[in-house]
Amino acid sequence: MAFLNVPQGHWQIWQQMKKVAWKSWWHVESKPW
């Protein structure tokens, strides 16, 4: 679990990236075509 050693600032960036990636994926997946 290397990510547990990540500094707090990087952790927040990682969380933000995950959030953005999830929203992007959801947006793509929910398209009717």
CHARMM-style PDB file with segment names, atoms N, HN, CA, C and O in Angstrom:
ATOM      1  N   MET     1       0.846  -1.198   0.000  1.00  0.00      PROA
ATOM      2  CA  MET     1       0.000   0.000   0.000  1.00  0.00      PROA
ATOM      3  C   MET     1       0.882   1.249   0.000  1.00  0.00      PROA
ATOM      4  O   MET     1       0.946   1.974   0.993  1.00  0.00      PROA
ATOM      5  N   ALA     2       1.537   1.482  -1.085  1.00  0.00      PROA
ATOM      6  HN  ALA     2       1.485   0.893  -1.891  1.00  0.00      PROA
ATOM      7  CA  ALA     2       2.487   2.593  -1.173  1.00  0.00      PROA
ATOM      8  C   ALA     2       1.787   3.943  -1.039  1.00  0.00      PROA
ATOM      9  O   ALA     2       2.391   4.914  -0.584  1.00  0.00      PROA
ATOM     10  N   PHE     3       0.531   4.005  -1.429  1.00  0.00      PROA
ATOM     11  HN  PHE     3       0.041   3.216  -1.799  1.00  0.00      PROA
ATOM     12  CA  PHE     3      -0.166   5.299  -1.433  1.00  0.00      PROA
ATOM     13  C   PHE     3      -0.362   5.850  -0.025  1.00  0.00      PROA
ATOM     14  O   PHE     3      -0.637   7.037   0.146  1.00  0.00      PROA
ATOM     15  N   LEU     4      -0.220   4.988   0.989  1.00  0.00      PROA
ATOM     16  HN  LEU     4       0.004   4.023   0.851  1.00  0.00      PROA
ATOM     17  CA  LEU     4      -0.355   5.461   2.364  1.00  0.00      PROA
ATOM     18  C   LEU     4       0.822   6.343   2.759  1.00  0.00      PROA
ATOM     19  O   LEU     4       0.730   7.116   3.713  1.00  0.00      PROA
ATOM     20  N   ASN     5       1.933   6.228   2.023  1.00  0.00      PROA
ATOM     21  HN  ASN     5       2.007   5.600   1.248  1.00  0.00      PROA
ATOM     22  CA  ASN     5       3.122   7.027   2.322  1.00  0.00      PROA
ATOM     23  C   ASN     5       3.119   8.360   1.587  1.00  0.00      PROA
ATOM     24  O   ASN     5       4.055   9.148   1.720  1.00  0.00      PROA
ATOM     25  N   VAL     6       2.071   8.612   0.814  1.00  0.00      PROA
ATOM     26  HN  VAL     6       1.310   7.971   0.706  1.00  0.00      PROA
ATOM     27  CA  VAL     6       2.003   9.851   0.035  1.00  0.00      PROA
ATOM     28  C   VAL     6       1.725  11.031   0.969  1.00  0.00      PROA
ATOM     29  O   VAL     6       0.875  10.926   1.853  1.00  0.00      PROA
ATOM     30  N   PRO     7       2.427  12.149   0.787  1.00  0.00      PROA
ATOM     31  CA  PRO     7       2.173  13.349   1.603  1.00  0.00      PROA
ATOM     32  C   PRO     7       0.728  13.825   1.470  1.00  0.00      PROA
ATOM     33  O   PRO     7       0.047  13.506   0.495  1.00  0.00      PROA
ATOM     34  N   GLN     8       0.276  14.577   2.440  1.00  0.00      PROA
ATOM     35  HN  GLN     8       0.829  14.836   3.232  1.00  0.00      PROA
ATOM     36  CA  GLN     8      -1.119  15.008   2.489  1.00  0.00      PROA
ATOM     37  C   GLN     8      -1.513  15.785   1.240  1.00  0.00      PROA
ATOM     38  O   GLN     8      -2.608  15.601   0.711  1.00  0.00      PROA
ATOM     39  N   GLY     9      -0.619  16.656   0.767  1.00  0.00      PROA
ATOM     40  HN  GLY     9       0.272  16.806   1.197  1.00  0.00      PROA
ATOM     41  CA  GLY     9      -0.931  17.453  -0.420  1.00  0.00      PROA
ATOM     42  C   GLY     9      -1.171  16.575  -1.631  1.00  0.00      PROA
ATOM     43  O   GLY     9      -2.111  16.790  -2.396  1.00  0.00      PROA
ATOM     44  N   HSD    10      -0.313  15.584  -1.795  1.00  0.00      PROA
ATOM     45  HN  HSD    10       0.451  15.409  -1.173  1.00  0.00      PROA
ATOM     46  CA  HSD    10      -0.460  14.678  -2.934  1.00  0.00      PROA
ATOM     47  C   HSD    10      -1.719  13.838  -2.780  1.00  0.00      PROA
ATOM     48  O   HSD    10      -2.375  13.499  -3.765  1.00  0.00      PROA
ATOM     49  N   TRP    11      -2.051  13.504  -1.539  1.00  0.00      PROA
ATOM     50  HN  TRP    11      -1.518  13.779  -0.739  1.00  0.00      PROA
ATOM     51  CA  TRP    11      -3.259  12.716  -1.283  1.00  0.00      PROA
ATOM     52  C   TRP    11      -4.494  13.481  -1.738  1.00  0.00      PROA
ATOM     53  O   TRP    11      -5.398  12.911  -2.348  1.00  0.00      PROA
ATOM     54  N   GLN    12      -4.528  14.782  -1.435  1.00  0.00      PROA
ATOM     55  HN  GLN    12      -3.793  15.246  -0.939  1.00  0.00      PROA
ATOM     56  CA  GLN    12      -5.673  15.603  -1.838  1.00  0.00      PROA
ATOM     57  C   GLN    12      -5.755  15.698  -3.351  1.00  0.00      PROA
ATOM     58  O   GLN    12      -6.844  15.653  -3.923  1.00  0.00      PROA
ATOM     59  N   ILE    13      -4.592  15.831  -4.008  1.00  0.00      PROA
ATOM     60  HN  ILE    13      -3.707  15.868  -3.544  1.00  0.00      PROA
ATOM     61  CA  ILE    13      -4.571  15.865  -5.477  1.00  0.00      PROA
ATOM     62  C   ILE    13      -5.104  14.550  -6.027  1.00  0.00      PROA
ATOM     63  O   ILE    13      -5.882  14.532  -6.980  1.00  0.00      PROA
ATOM     64  N   TRP    14      -4.671  13.437  -5.408  1.00  0.00      PROA
ATOM     65  HN  TRP    14      -4.039  13.451  -4.633  1.00  0.00      PROA
ATOM     66  CA  TRP    14      -5.106  12.105  -5.853  1.00  0.00      PROA
ATOM     67  C   TRP    14      -6.616  11.967  -5.695  1.00  0.00      PROA
ATOM     68  O   TRP    14      -7.290  11.451  -6.586  1.00  0.00      PROA
ATOM     69  N   GLN    15      -7.145  12.424  -4.570  1.00  0.00      PROA
ATOM     70  HN  GLN    15      -6.598  12.844  -3.846  1.00  0.00      PROA
ATOM     71  CA  GLN    15      -8.594  12.356  -4.344  1.00  0.00      PROA
ATOM     72  C   GLN    15      -9.329  13.186  -5.393  1.00  0.00      PROA
ATOM     73  O   GLN    15     -10.356  12.757  -5.919  1.00  0.00      PROA
ATOM     74  N   GLN    16      -8.809  14.364  -5.697  1.00  0.00      PROA
ATOM     75  HN  GLN    16      -7.975  14.713  -5.270  1.00  0.00      PROA
ATOM     76  CA  GLN    16      -9.441  15.235  -6.688  1.00  0.00      PROA
ATOM     77  C   GLN    16      -9.418  14.582  -8.058  1.00  0.00      PROA
ATOM     78  O   GLN    16     -10.398  14.635  -8.801  1.00  0.00      PROA
ATOM     79  N   MET    17      -8.281  13.961  -8.388  1.00  0.00      PROA
ATOM     80  HN  MET    17      -7.485  13.918  -7.785  1.00  0.00      PROA
ATOM     81  CA  MET    17      -8.162  13.276  -9.676  1.00  0.00      PROA
ATOM     82  C   MET    17      -9.167  12.139  -9.772  1.00  0.00      PROA
ATOM     83  O   MET    17      -9.797  11.943 -10.811  1.00  0.00      PROA
ATOM     84  N   LYS    18      -9.316  11.385  -8.675  1.00  0.00      PROA
ATOM     85  HN  LYS    18      -8.804  11.545  -7.831  1.00  0.00      PROA
ATOM     86  CA  LYS    18     -10.274  10.276  -8.678  1.00  0.00      PROA
ATOM     87  C   LYS    18     -11.686  10.804  -8.881  1.00  0.00      PROA
ATOM     88  O   LYS    18     -12.476  10.220  -9.621  1.00  0.00      PROA
ATOM     89  N   LYS    19     -11.997  11.915  -8.217  1.00  0.00      PROA
ATOM     90  HN  LYS    19     -11.354  12.390  -7.615  1.00  0.00      PROA
ATOM     91  CA  LYS    19     -13.333  12.503  -8.336  1.00  0.00      PROA
ATOM     92  C   LYS    19     -13.607  12.920  -9.773  1.00  0.00      PROA
ATOM     93  O   LYS    19     -14.664  12.620 -10.329  1.00  0.00      PROA
ATOM     94  N   VAL    20     -12.646  13.610 -10.365  1.00  0.00      PROA
ATOM     95  HN  VAL    20     -11.787  13.853  -9.913  1.00  0.00      PROA
ATOM     96  CA  VAL    20     -12.798  14.086 -11.745  1.00  0.00      PROA
ATOM     97  C   VAL    20     -12.909  12.908 -12.703  1.00  0.00      PROA
ATOM     98  O   VAL    20     -13.735  12.911 -13.616  1.00  0.00      PROA
ATOM     99  N   ALA    21     -12.065  11.897 -12.484  1.00  0.00      PROA
ATOM    100  HN  ALA    21     -11.394  11.894 -11.742  1.00  0.00      PROA
ATOM    101  CA  ALA    21     -12.088  10.721 -13.358  1.00  0.00      PROA
ATOM    102  C   ALA    21     -13.437  10.015 -13.243  1.00  0.00      PROA
ATOM    103  O   ALA    21     -13.987   9.564 -14.248  1.00  0.00      PROA
ATOM    104  N   TRP    22     -13.971   9.918 -12.031  1.00  0.00      PROA
ATOM    105  HN  TRP    22     -13.525  10.285 -11.214  1.00  0.00      PROA
ATOM    106  CA  TRP    22     -15.257   9.251 -11.826  1.00  0.00      PROA
ATOM    107  C   TRP    22     -16.372  10.010 -12.526  1.00  0.00      PROA
ATOM    108  O   TRP    22     -17.229   9.413 -13.177  1.00  0.00      PROA
ATOM    109  N   LYS    23     -16.353  11.347 -12.386  1.00  0.00      PROA
ATOM    110  HN  LYS    23     -15.656  11.832 -11.858  1.00  0.00      PROA
ATOM    111  CA  LYS    23     -17.384  12.160 -13.037  1.00  0.00      PROA
ATOM    112  C   LYS    23     -17.300  12.018 -14.548  1.00  0.00      PROA
ATOM    113  O   LYS    23     -18.321  11.899 -15.226  1.00  0.00      PROA
ATOM    114  N   SER    24     -16.073  12.030 -15.074  1.00  0.00      PROA
ATOM    115  HN  SER    24     -15.244  12.126 -14.523  1.00  0.00      PROA
ATOM    116  CA  SER    24     -15.898  11.899 -16.520  1.00  0.00      PROA
ATOM    117  C   SER    24     -16.415  10.546 -16.987  1.00  0.00      PROA
ATOM    118  O   SER    24     -17.119  10.455 -17.993  1.00  0.00      PROA
ATOM    119  N   TRP    25     -16.063   9.495 -16.251  1.00  0.00      PROA
ATOM    120  HN  TRP    25     -15.491   9.568 -15.434  1.00  0.00      PROA
ATOM    121  CA  TRP    25     -16.492   8.145 -16.615  1.00  0.00      PROA
ATOM    122  C   TRP    25     -18.017   8.051 -16.557  1.00  0.00      PROA
ATOM    123  O   TRP    25     -18.648   7.494 -17.455  1.00  0.00      PROA
ATOM    124  N   TRP    26     -18.595   8.596 -15.499  1.00  0.00      PROA
ATOM    125  HN  TRP    26     -18.082   9.048 -14.769  1.00  0.00      PROA
ATOM    126  CA  TRP    26     -20.049   8.545 -15.341  1.00  0.00      PROA
ATOM    127  C   TRP    26     -20.727   9.298 -16.481  1.00  0.00      PROA
ATOM    128  O   TRP    26     -21.740   8.847 -17.017  1.00  0.00      PROA
ATOM    129  N   HSD    27     -20.167  10.439 -16.844  1.00  0.00      PROA
ATOM    130  HN  HSD    27     -19.345  10.806 -16.409  1.00  0.00      PROA
ATOM    131  CA  HSD    27     -20.726  11.252 -17.930  1.00  0.00      PROA
ATOM    132  C   HSD    27     -20.707  10.453 -19.233  1.00  0.00      PROA
ATOM    133  O   HSD    27     -21.680  10.461 -19.988  1.00  0.00      PROA
ATOM    134  N   VAL    28     -19.610   9.774 -19.487  1.00  0.00      PROA
ATOM    135  HN  VAL    28     -18.820   9.767 -18.874  1.00  0.00      PROA
ATOM    136  CA  VAL    28     -19.490   8.983 -20.718  1.00  0.00      PROA
ATOM    137  C   VAL    28     -20.446   7.795 -20.675  1.00  0.00      PROA
ATOM    138  O   VAL    28     -21.130   7.507 -21.656  1.00  0.00      PROA
ATOM    139  N   GLU    29     -20.490   7.110 -19.536  1.00  0.00      PROA
ATOM    140  HN  GLU    29     -19.934   7.344 -18.738  1.00  0.00      PROA
ATOM    141  CA  GLU    29     -21.295   5.894 -19.429  1.00  0.00      PROA
ATOM    142  C   GLU    29     -22.789   6.189 -19.498  1.00  0.00      PROA
ATOM    143  O   GLU    29     -23.568   5.339 -19.931  1.00  0.00      PROA
ATOM    144  N   SER    30     -23.195   7.383 -19.076  1.00  0.00      PROA
ATOM    145  HN  SER    30     -22.563   8.073 -18.724  1.00  0.00      PROA
ATOM    146  CA  SER    30     -24.633   7.671 -19.025  1.00  0.00      PROA
ATOM    147  C   SER    30     -25.159   8.222 -20.345  1.00  0.00      PROA
ATOM    148  O   SER    30     -26.345   8.529 -20.457  1.00  0.00      PROA
ATOM    149  N   LYS    31     -24.282   8.350 -21.353  1.00  0.00      PROA
ATOM    150  HN  LYS    31     -23.318   8.100 -21.261  1.00  0.00      PROA
ATOM    151  CA  LYS    31     -24.764   8.821 -22.663  1.00  0.00      PROA
ATOM    152  C   LYS    31     -25.587   7.729 -23.338  1.00  0.00      PROA
ATOM    153  O   LYS    31     -25.259   6.547 -23.232  1.00  0.00      PROA
ATOM    154  N   PRO    32     -26.641   8.117 -24.024  1.00  0.00      PROA
ATOM    155  CA  PRO    32     -27.534   7.119 -24.627  1.00  0.00      PROA
ATOM    156  C   PRO    32     -26.928   6.418 -25.839  1.00  0.00      PROA
ATOM    157  O   PRO    32     -27.409   5.357 -26.237  1.00  0.00      PROA
ATOM    158  N   TRP    33     -25.864   7.001 -26.440  1.00  0.00      PROA
ATOM    159  HN  TRP    33     -25.473   7.863 -26.116  1.00  0.00      PROA
ATOM    160  CA  TRP    33     -25.320   6.366 -27.633  1.00  0.00      PROA
ATOM    161  C   TRP    33     -24.013   5.651 -27.364  1.00  0.00      PROA
ATOM    162  OT1 TRP    33     -23.430   5.066 -28.277  1.00  0.00      PROA
TER     163      TRP     33
END
